[in-house]
Amino acid sequence: MELLLLLTPFLEASLRTATPLAFAALGELVSERAGVINLGLEGCIIAGCFGALLAAGIGGPAIGFAVGVLSGMAIAAVFAIFVLVLRTDQIIAGTAMTLLALGLTGTLYKVLYGASGAALGTPTVGPWAVPGLSAIPVIGPALFRQSVLTYLLYAAVPTLAWWMHRTGAGLALRAVGERRAAAEAAGIDVPRVRWGAILFAGAFGGLSGATLVLAQVGTFNEGMSAGRGFIAIAIVVLGRWSVVGTAMAALVFGAAFALQYLFQALDVQLPYQLFIAFPYVLTLVLLAVVRGRTAAPLELGLRDGTR
Amino acid sequence: MDALAALWDGAFGSAFAIWSATLVRATPLLLLGLAVALAFRAGLLNIGAEGQLLMGAVGASAAALSLGTAPRAIVVLAMLAAGATGGALWSGIAAWLKRRFGVLEVISTIMLNFIAAALVSWLVRGPLQEPTRIYPQSSTFSASAHWPFLIPGQRLHLGFAIGVVLALVLWWWFERTAGGFRVRAVGAGARAAASAGGVDVASTVMRVFLVSGAIAGIAGAAEVGGVTWALYEGLSPGYGYTAIAVALLARLDPRWIIATSIFFGALEAGAAAMQRDAQVPAVVVQIVVALVVLGVLAVTALRDKQMAQRLAVDAE
């Protein structure tokens, strides 16, 4: 009985923590379907966090989200220059972008807010209960008493799935990721598609960071993205490179992060570090158990123009 | 300008700055840079030096605390062995996941970094916490576990000497032995190494991963044995990530890693002074690290492009 009472808050927390993970993973999915693995995603997220904090303090949450998205895109644009123009290795370039973004945001935060100054009083986005739907027992409050970002996610999943499989642009994206040469022969402008895909991933990475700050944590810490970009990349693998699968896998990880609230509520005496480590351990275990390699886009991670 | 002056003074301004700040900070970067370079040479993107360092520190601390006041030579050797084992164990997990399940090592090593940090956080509040149970750290090691200093009155310790020797050994091994050649061949092209050279790629990669982790683990042992004399949570300010820049700037050449690790050690030492004296945050080093990596990438890419163009002209 006690467990049943905890189910609603646990589901609610799972969905709330899954929202930024899902945004980042869907962005990465689009990029990977075009054959580009973007390890700079973590950098896009932390840039989104910082941009959102900075702008929300000045212009409110809406401006915060806009600037968060743009910050993620800026990091992604630099990554795109390295990968598409200079044709460097995707994995090293992505890792460097993550390091750059972590360093930039950490430095700017300390310069602007002082060594101790947590930027309190950031305007945040609270939950909004959908009339009617939120009254459904158990799952109603979990699914429909969320921030507007979660509702945006509900809309983004089917839209993205439809776009990827039912439109010419979606087909072009998948063609570039599967058979680059064939796509070129069919007259698809491969660099343009990849630019678009990388910038899209940056935008969603930035949105993920903005969501983290403005709808979840309410403040900024150095390195607060805490590996979510890399977890999101694992989520794409676990979702077997499909839109719906990726969204489902993100929910599993949302639950993994939310588990600590559940155990706190149950008053289980376990070291809290166990819960901190749990999502990372889960990533490793699931990556090992779920054999997703065969579903990967064929061109994934290949250096531009090396063949 | 004040900031730059503070940076320079903190890194090279005095004998103390050089021997007790710059080179002490260069020590973990040297060892970790070698660990990263070895892995990268084999085409293995080990981003987990940070976690392997932490596990090496855990192993060395456990050895130091359990051996107590045994003779110094024995304790120091035991710490080295335990540190290397801790690091290899940690990289071994990623190696096994890669070989058995094809898990991308970039992701697994980063996940293992976070797990190692959580593990240390638990250890210093649990099994390895000091007896009064007030501070989140282990007891301070007995004097037999303090690694010898290289210069009287300065903080430069044995770890640096180990790093320099290891750099030269690794260079010799890469350039002059069949094993080193095999590793380079696998890194240059795994398929060609297997078909033309008959190299067992999977085992080579596995071994490289283990040795890379062991070297990173030694860096952890050197930090607790030479600098902190206890296990702390914030033992490493991201040395494992800086080491990637150290290795890439040296173009993965072990000899040059000695130089680049000193460069970044100076930057870390100077940045600490800069934060103290000129209130410029030390995270600024991270930006320099990233710019160096991107710069090396860009320069390499442009040179490859020129080379390709020249080859194309020759072919005509």
HADDOCK unambig.tbl for C-alpha pairs under 7 A between the chains (distance, minus, plus):
assign (segid A and resid 86 and name CA) (segid B and resid 298 and name CA) 6.60 0.50 0.50
assign (segid A and resid 86 and name CA) (segid B and resid 301 and name CA) 5.84 0.50 0.50
assign (segid A and resid 86 and name CA) (segid B and resid 302 and name CA) 6.87 0.50 0.50
assign (segid A and resid 87 and name CA) (segid B and resid 301 and name CA) 6.72 0.50 0.50
assign (segid A and resid 88 and name CA) (segid B and resid 297 and name CA) 6.52 0.50 0.50
assign (segid A and resid 88 and name CA) (segid B and resid 301 and name CA) 5.97 0.50 0.50
assign (segid A and resid 93 and name CA) (segid B and resid 294 and name CA) 6.85 0.50 0.50
assign (segid A and resid 96 and name CA) (segid B and resid 290 and name CA) 5.35 0.50 0.50
assign (segid A and resid 96 and name CA) (segid B and resid 293 and name CA) 6.21 0.50 0.50
assign (segid A and resid 96 and name CA) (segid B and resid 294 and name CA) 6.40 0.50 0.50
assign (segid A and resid 99 and name CA) (segid B and resid 286 and name CA) 6.77 0.50 0.50
assign (segid A and resid 99 and name CA) (segid B and resid 290 and name CA) 5.58 0.50 0.50
assign (segid A and resid 100 and name CA) (segid B and resid 286 and name CA) 6.76 0.50 0.50
assign (segid A and resid 100 and name CA) (segid B and resid 287 and name CA) 5.30 0.50 0.50
assign (segid A and resid 100 and name CA) (segid B and resid 290 and name CA) 4.79 0.50 0.50
assign (segid A and resid 103 and name CA) (segid B and resid 283 and name CA) 5.86 0.50 0.50
assign (segid A and resid 103 and name CA) (segid B and resid 284 and name CA) 6.30 0.50 0.50
assign (segid A and resid 103 and name CA) (segid B and resid 286 and name CA) 4.67 0.50 0.50
assign (segid A and resid 103 and name CA) (segid B and resid 287 and name CA) 4.89 0.50 0.50
assign (segid A and resid 104 and name CA) (segid B and resid 287 and name CA) 6.00 0.50 0.50
assign (segid A and resid 106 and name CA) (segid B and resid 283 and name CA) 6.23 0.50 0.50
assign (segid A and resid 107 and name CA) (segid B and resid 281 and name CA) 6.08 0.50 0.50
assign (segid A and resid 107 and name CA) (segid B and resid 283 and name CA) 5.47 0.50 0.50
assign (segid A and resid 107 and name CA) (segid B and resid 284 and name CA) 5.65 0.50 0.50
assign (segid A and resid 110 and name CA) (segid B and resid 281 and name CA) 6.41 0.50 0.50
assign (segid A and resid 230 and name CA) (segid B and resid 107 and name CA) 6.17 0.50 0.50
assign (segid A and resid 273 and name CA) (segid B and resid 118 and name CA) 5.36 0.50 0.50
assign (segid A and resid 273 and name CA) (segid B and resid 121 and name CA) 7.00 0.50 0.50
assign (segid A and resid 273 and name CA) (segid B and resid 122 and name CA) 6.00 0.50 0.50
assign (segid A and resid 276 and name CA) (segid B and resid 118 and name CA) 6.74 0.50 0.50
assign (segid A and resid 277 and name CA) (segid B and resid 114 and name CA) 6.85 0.50 0.50
assign (segid A and resid 277 and name CA) (segid B and resid 115 and name CA) 5.15 0.50 0.50
assign (segid A and resid 277 and name CA) (segid B and resid 118 and name CA) 5.93 0.50 0.50
assign (segid A and resid 280 and name CA) (segid B and resid 111 and name CA) 5.23 0.50 0.50
assign (segid A and resid 280 and name CA) (segid B and resid 115 and name CA) 6.59 0.50 0.50
assign (segid A and resid 284 and name CA) (segid B and resid 108 and name CA) 6.27 0.50 0.50
assign (segid A and resid 287 and name CA) (segid B and resid 103 and name CA) 6.31 0.50 0.50
assign (segid A and resid 288 and name CA) (segid B and resid 97 and name CA) 6.58 0.50 0.50
assign (segid A and resid 288 and name CA) (segid B and resid 101 and name CA) 5.30 0.50 0.50
assign (segid A and resid 288 and name CA) (segid B and resid 103 and name CA) 6.40 0.50 0.50
